[in-house]
Amino acid sequence: MSQTITAVEISHEGREPTIYIDPYGMRPMQRRVFDKRAEKHLLIKSPPASGKSRALMYLGLDKVINQGLKKVIVAVPQVTIGASFSNTDLMAGGFFANWSIEPKWDLCSPGADHGAIAKSKASALIAFIESQDTALVCTHSTLQYAYQQAGAALFDNCVLAIDEFHHASSSQDSRLGELLADVLARDKAQIVAMTGSYFRGDDIAILSPEHEEQFTHVSYTYWEQMSAYRHLKTLKINYAFYSALDGSYLQAIPRVLDLTRKTIIHIPHRSSPECAGSKHDEVDAIVDAIGHLETVEEGTNFFIVKSSAGKEYIIANLVEDDSEFRTVVQTALRNPTEQSRVDIIIALGTAKEGFDWPAAEHAITVGYRGSLTEIIQIIGRVTRDHPGKSVATFTNLIAEPKADDSQVAVAVNQMLKAISVSLAMEQALSPKFKFVPKHSDNDSAMQEDPLTGDITIAIKGLKQAQSDKAKSVIENEMSELIAKVCQNPDVIKAMANEDIPAELLQDVYITRVIKEYLPNESDDDVEAIRQQVAAVMAMSSVGNGKSLLDQSAQSSDLTTKSTDVGANHFIGLVRKFININELSVDLIDSINPFGHAYQVLSKGLTADILQKVHGVAKTQRIQMTETEALALWPRIEMFAKDNGRPPSFESANHLERRLGEALEWLKNKKRESLKQGSM
């Protein structure tokens, strides 16, 4: 049987939307971007469906009309995303100009993102530069082909807007990254980079540190976005497990598919163990599970399917290889009237980033997705505000590990990745926390900004960052940094090993990730940032109703009853689990930020499977390394000073045992060194 559990849930139910439209017709996110219009290079980090496309329109028009730039070139990864930048009436809202693109400069006609067509579109882009028109939209591929033909000088005095900027990378193998580096080095164009997920699944930096320093960051959070919604109030991230008794995911689909909700189904990657035959066979099986295929509609290529109850459903098939068939479907989906008729979209590699279907309520993704970026993009397909849509859901349908499967370790690793993704998304969906040192008992323990939902919490012993870079990271880059922590292989293995105490997870593994991310920062600033990471992960998890502070919450003096709802929901939950007045760095460091996510996902597994998973996870031990041993030396010294004896590697206390193991490792290393020196 398929079992579904909710790993993350964020709700704004009962909270009045904080909607503000300025005299130009801009929403808060767009105004925030427009206020930075004088900056040369902008990096806009904002959730999918938050209005980045229109923000670019306002920005681009101002740069051309008021700042003297001659062109705006918008580049998107897929042709389907180009529709987001079509002609838009901005003057009706109070702006001083409308966004308009001549049809010949809309280079995102269906099918224009590959091969010879993309190369021919590059010639059109070059011709556009010589024209009197000011706006063009094309694909990343077209942009790269034009760059290869004409070089970076082609973009002089232009605004180069890169949508879905995470496609770039600092790798020497990235063509888009090479283009950006060349344009930045030439220093005669302005870049506007936009993304809903400023991190990649392959752990390669998007921009080099020296290039990133040239960008002004503008951030807008999921919390801010959903706070302003009129209709959509709740977002759920679910995991559904199916067993070998089902045969394949296709037998489990009917149990997670709610035909009353508009749904996008992403079938598994072709290399995924969840695959159940050819992709065409899988589409046919999903259609058969819904009903009988009556016809393929002429003019749209939509499937008209009639259920056993006699109700008709309209399905858009984006899995089909035939380019003519797909082009007809894509064209129909760009038409709002035709799109509104669709009930279900079945896709493989498309209908993710930038795909616009405001009515979509449910995204079902089959198979584990190790890339946080991919998951955020898929979730973004259902997070648009739309009349009649109060709840949006992302469901990851995955195979339950087999208790007798010799490859169960692979399944465990996938589950651990799912846990890390849940934690990262939990952070992305939480309000923005600001942590400050608490110097005296008279300092206010917690405050909330009623407009933004930002929460300020005072913590005893909290270090303050000193360098400008460290301060900027804490203010603007915590989501990216936490994503790196959650996706780091060593961190994932360490969190699966219950013999590694939370304090060491924080001190050694998370500190190592931060040092790799910020190699030029001092130890004091690295520690200040680490404390912020630990606090954010703890508070966001508590705010989602899952107590990371189980040990502390068991004490009655640290638990208070909360009846807060709506705007005070997060504050109420935090107060429920901890005594904010006594919150300290030591308490936060004693928390394993991954523990609750493991428990939540485990609820979807049967007892025998869970026992097998738990056993395999425990065997994934990280042996003592020189880096860890040296990092633990200050704690060893402190333990010896406080207890009058060194830590024992035979102790029943996990922390003391690990410190004792580190001490023994250092002693052995010293003996080996002395032995080699005497030879």
Secondary structure, 3 states (H helix, E strand, C coil): CCEEEEEEEEECCCCCCCCCCCCCCCCHHHHHHHCCCCCCCEEEECCCCCCHHHHHHHHHHHHHHCCCCCEEEEEECCHHHHHHHCCECCHHHCCCCCECCCHHHECCCCCCCCHHHHHHHHHHHHHHHCCCCCEEEEEHHHHHHHHHHHCHHHHCCEEEEECCHHHCCCCCCCHHHHHHHHHHHHCCCEEEEEECCCCCCCCCCCCCHHHHCCCEEEECCHHHHHHCCCCCCEEEEEEEEECHHHCCHHHHHHHHCCCCCCEEEECCCCCCCCCCCCHHHHHHHHHHHHCEEEEECCCCCCEEEECCCCCEEEEEECCCCCHHHHHHHHHHHCCHHHHCCCCEEEECCCCCCCCCCCCCCEEEEECCCCCHHHHHHHHHHHCCCCCCCCEEEEEEEEECCCCCCCCHHHHHHHHHHHHHHHHHHHHHCCCCEEEEECCCCCCCCEEECCCCCCEEEEEECCCCCCCHHHHHHHHHCHHHHHHHHHHCHHHHHHHHCCCCCHHHHHHHHHHHHHHHHCCCCCHHHHHHHHHHHHHHHHHHHHHCCCCCCHHHHCCHHHCCCCCCCHHHHHHHHHHHHCCHHHCEHHHHHCCCCCHHHHHHHHCCCCHHHHHHHHHHHHHCCCCCCHHHHHHHHHHHHHHHHHHCCCCCCCCCCHHHHHHHHHHHHHHHHHHHHHHHHCC
